[in-house]
């Protein structure tokens, strides 16, 4: 089940926890998107890969693919991949806004 998350609260948590919330968010949203699509992926492993130099590229590519699938190809995988590398805030915003829409539709 996809959770609806308050964007401003996330920004506050990100700042207060000195970016640790960002790791939690990445893992949680990864897990939610995988479960939503009935896939068998380990979100914790992919999050650890996201924190590892070079391996993070594989994790970012996978995360971008999940967002592409969840949004019915509204945002291409390559775009989210590039945003995660260079403009993480934009990737987070796109991902969370789309997940919030999906959470509202499911409710």
Backbone as CSV, one residue per row, in Angstrom:
resi,resn,N_x,N_y,N_z,CA_x,CA_y,CA_z,C_x,C_y,C_z
1,UNK,0.837,-1.176,0.000,0.000,0.000,0.000,0.889,1.249,0.000
2,UNK,0.568,2.162,-0.856,1.319,3.405,-0.973,0.824,4.382,0.099
3,UNK,1.758,4.993,0.827,1.415,5.960,1.865,1.420,7.379,1.300
4,UNK,0.491,8.168,1.776,0.487,9.599,1.457,1.390,10.282,2.466
5,UNK,2.353,11.065,1.978,3.307,11.739,2.850,3.238,13.250,2.638
6,UNK,3.294,13.977,3.736,3.291,15.436,3.709,4.667,15.924,3.266
7,UNK,4.709,16.711,2.189,5.980,17.176,1.639,6.742,18.074,2.607
8,UNK,6.048,18.991,3.271,6.727,19.912,4.183,7.269,19.191,5.398
9,UNK,6.534,18.219,5.889,7.019,17.433,7.018,8.263,16.643,6.627
10,UNK,8.292,16.158,5.395,9.468,15.432,4.919,10.689,16.338,4.857
11,UNK,10.510,17.551,4.390,11.631,18.506,4.336,12.145,18.760,5.748
12,UNK,11.230,18.975,6.671,11.608,19.219,8.061,12.358,18.018,8.640
13,UNK,11.839,16.821,8.428,12.503,15.610,8.934,13.875,15.419,8.297
14,UNK,13.975,15.721,7.031,15.244,15.603,6.319,16.294,16.519,6.962
15,UNK,15.890,17.731,7.289,16.817,18.695,7.893,17.150,18.303,9.332
16,UNK,16.124,17.983,10.115,16.325,17.659,11.531,17.200,16.417,11.709
17,UNK,17.000,15.416,10.871,17.750,14.161,11.015,19.067,14.167,10.254
18,UNK,19.432,15.322,9.718,20.689,15.455,8.975,20.778,14.451,7.826
19,UNK,19.726,14.402,7.048,19.620,13.595,5.822,19.316,12.113,6.055
20,UNK,19.263,11.664,7.283,18.971,10.246,7.542,17.562,9.902,7.095
21,UNK,16.629,10.847,7.236,15.259,10.592,6.774,15.242,10.276,5.278
22,UNK,16.127,10.881,4.517,16.197,10.614,3.080,16.478,9.151,2.783
23,UNK,17.311,8.520,3.589,17.608,7.090,3.420,16.363,6.270,3.739
24,UNK,15.701,6.623,4.845,14.458,5.936,5.221,13.406,6.089,4.125
25,UNK,13.274,7.307,3.599,12.292,7.567,2.545,12.580,6.729,1.308
26,UNK,13.837,6.675,0.899,14.229,5.915,-0.287,13.832,4.444,-0.122
27,UNK,14.162,3.883,1.035,13.850,2.473,1.293,12.337,2.247,1.353
28,UNK,11.627,3.119,2.044,10.177,2.959,2.198,9.443,3.064,0.868
29,UNK,9.779,4.079,0.084,9.092,4.248,-1.196,9.463,3.131,-2.168
30,UNK,10.701,2.680,-2.107,11.131,1.561,-2.943,10.271,0.334,-2.619
31,UNK,10.141,0.052,-1.327,9.354,-1.100,-0.882,7.884,-0.968,-1.299
32,UNK,7.315,0.209,-1.132,5.916,0.425,-1.497,5.686,0.226,-2.994
33,UNK,6.595,0.753,-3.815,6.437,0.610,-5.265,6.594,-0.840,-5.697
34,UNK,7.526,-1.564,-5.072,7.722,-2.979,-5.396,6.479,-3.775,-5.015
35,UNK,5.948,-3.544,-3.832,4.746,-4.248,-3.384,3.544,-3.894,-4.250
36,UNK,3.441,-2.639,-4.649,2.334,-2.193,-5.494,2.324,-2.940,-6.823
37,UNK,3.496,-3.295,-7.314,3.613,-3.981,-8.598,3.765,-5.495,-8.443
38,UNK,3.611,-6.002,-7.218,3.732,-7.433,-6.927,5.063,-8.012,-7.395
39,UNK,6.133,-7.278,-7.146,7.473,-7.758,-7.484,8.149,-8.319,-6.242
40,UNK,9.182,-9.077,-6.463,9.964,-9.659,-5.376,11.341,-9.004,-5.370
41,UNK,11.470,-7.862,-4.736,12.736,-7.146,-4.642,13.003,-6.811,-3.179
42,UNK,14.265,-6.763,-2.798,14.651,-6.434,-1.441,14.980,-4.945,-1.367
43,UNK,14.085,-4.168,-0.793,14.253,-2.711,-0.723,15.466,-2.320,0.115
44,UNK,15.752,-3.068,1.160,16.895,-2.750,2.012,18.193,-2.924,1.231
45,UNK,18.295,-3.999,0.477,19.496,-4.230,-0.336,19.686,-3.111,-1.359
46,UNK,18.608,-2.728,-2.030,18.702,-1.653,-3.022,19.055,-0.319,-2.375
47,UNK,18.611,-0.107,-1.133,18.961,1.118,-0.418,20.435,1.114,-0.034
48,UNK,20.937,-0.028,0.399,22.368,-0.138,0.711,23.189,0.115,-0.549
49,UNK,22.738,-0.416,-1.668,23.430,-0.161,-2.935,23.404,1.328,-3.283
50,UNK,22.309,2.002,-2.950,22.197,3.437,-3.235,23.218,4.247,-2.447
51,UNK,23.685,3.706,-1.335,24.663,4.398,-0.503,26.105,4.031,-0.863
52,UNK,26.252,3.092,-1.784,27.574,2.595,-2.166,28.010,3.231,-3.483
53,UNK,29.202,3.826,-3.487,29.674,4.429,-4.743,29.673,3.423,-5.895
54,UNK,29.345,3.855,-7.038,29.218,3.106,-8.292,27.991,2.196,-8.291
55,UNK,27.786,1.422,-7.218,26.598,0.562,-7.140,25.335,1.412,-7.046
56,UNK,25.489,2.646,-6.574,24.322,3.518,-6.463,23.684,3.770,-7.829
57,UNK,24.472,3.716,-8.887,23.916,3.919,-10.223,22.901,2.832,-10.569
58,UNK,23.171,1.597,-10.183,22.226,0.502,-10.423,20.948,0.710,-9.616
59,UNK,21.114,1.132,-8.372,19.956,1.374,-7.518,19.112,2.528,-8.033
60,UNK,19.766,3.604,-8.470,19.038,4.747,-9.006,18.288,4.362,-10.283
61,UNK,18.915,3.533,-11.112,18.261,3.078,-12.341,17.015,2.260,-12.003
62,UNK,17.143,1.366,-11.019,16.015,0.532,-10.598,14.897,1.406,-10.014
63,UNK,15.253,2.361,-9.183,14.253,3.247,-8.572,13.524,4.039,-9.659
64,UNK,14.268,4.552,-10.612,13.657,5.271,-11.729,12.695,4.403,-12.516
65,UNK,13.059,3.130,-12.698,12.174,2.192,-13.394,10.891,1.937,-12.626
66,UNK,11.000,1.872,-11.315,9.800,1.678,-10.497,8.872,2.882,-10.601
67,UNK,9.446,4.069,-10.556,8.630,5.284,-10.678,7.969,5.314,-12.058
68,UNK,8.718,4.954,-13.090,8.152,4.923,-14.438,6.965,3.960,-14.503
69,UNK,7.109,2.791,-13.909,6.024,1.801,-13.926,4.810,2.269,-13.140
70,UNK,5.059,2.837,-11.969,3.960,3.284,-11.104,3.188,4.432,-11.740
71,UNK,3.890,5.283,-12.495,3.240,6.441,-13.114,2.742,6.142,-14.527
72,UNK,2.742,4.886,-14.912,2.312,4.479,-16.258,3.077,5.224,-17.352
73,UNK,4.399,5.237,-17.203,5.317,5.823,-18.186,5.209,7.339,-18.309
74,UNK,4.654,7.996,-17.310,4.564,9.461,-17.335,5.952,10.093,-17.255
75,UNK,6.813,9.498,-16.436,8.194,9.958,-16.301,9.117,8.820,-16.718
76,UNK,9.916,9.030,-17.764,10.799,7.963,-18.235,11.865,7.602,-17.199
77,UNK,12.255,6.355,-17.216,13.253,5.843,-16.284,14.560,6.640,-16.363
78,UNK,14.990,6.950,-17.559,16.266,7.663,-17.719,16.208,9.058,-17.089
79,UNK,15.037,9.708,-17.155,14.903,11.044,-16.579,15.057,10.988,-15.061
80,UNK,14.359,10.051,-14.415,14.476,9.920,-12.969,15.889,9.534,-12.578
81,UNK,16.526,8.690,-13.369,17.908,8.281,-13.125,18.833,9.505,-13.117
82,UNK,18.731,10.324,-14.144,19.575,11.525,-14.241,19.264,12.489,-13.099
83,UNK,17.996,12.656,-12.780,17.629,13.546,-11.680,18.161,13.043,-10.336
84,UNK,18.089,11.733,-10.118,18.614,11.190,-8.868,20.114,11.452,-8.736
85,UNK,20.815,11.429,-9.844,22.258,11.668,-9.802,22.578,13.145,-9.590
86,UNK,21.930,14.014,-10.352,22.322,15.424,-10.366,21.429,16.351,-9.548
87,UNK,20.134,16.081,-9.525,19.196,16.966,-8.817,18.247,16.086,-7.997
88,UNK,18.792,15.553,-6.916,18.022,14.625,-6.080,16.714,15.200,-5.583
89,UNK,16.698,16.491,-5.291,15.480,17.141,-4.802,14.354,17.050,-5.832
90,UNK,14.682,17.232,-7.093,13.668,17.153,-8.147,13.126,15.727,-8.267
91,UNK,14.020,14.745,-8.186,13.593,13.344,-8.263,12.693,12.999,-7.084
92,UNK,13.072,13.474,-5.892,12.254,13.223,-4.709,10.872,13.852,-4.877
93,UNK,10.831,15.104,-5.341,9.569,15.817,-5.490,8.650,15.112,-6.491
94,UNK,9.182,14.758,-7.637,8.381,14.053,-8.649,7.872,12.738,-8.093
95,UNK,8.772,11.984,-7.499,8.392,10.674,-6.966,7.310,10.805,-5.905
96,UNK,7.521,11.703,-4.943,6.555,11.814,-3.854,5.207,12.356,-4.307
97,UNK,5.210,13.319,-5.198,3.936,13.830,-5.712,3.149,12.734,-6.428
98,UNK,3.830,11.936,-7.220,3.153,10.846,-7.930,2.680,9.766,-6.968
99,UNK,3.480,9.458,-5.960,3.048,8.465,-4.976,1.865,8.974,-4.160
100,UNK,1.855,10.268,-3.854,0.715,10.841,-3.138,-0.561,10.746,-3.977
101,UNK,-0.448,10.981,-5.283,-1.619,10.823,-6.168,-2.104,9.389,-6.156
102,UNK,-1.172,8.462,-6.214,-1.525,7.043,-6.219,-2.162,6.642,-4.894
103,UNK,-1.626,7.164,-3.803,-2.182,6.852,-2.459,-3.610,7.380,-2.355
104,UNK,-3.853,8.542,-2.906,-5.201,9.120,-2.882,-6.157,8.285,-3.715
105,UNK,-5.710,7.786,-4.842,-6.556,6.947,-5.708,-6.883,5.628,-5.024
106,UNK,-5.903,5.066,-4.286,-6.128,3.798,-3.603,-7.083,3.925,-2.429
107,UNK,-7.110,5.121,-1.811,-7.922,5.311,-0.591,-9.388,5.386,-0.880
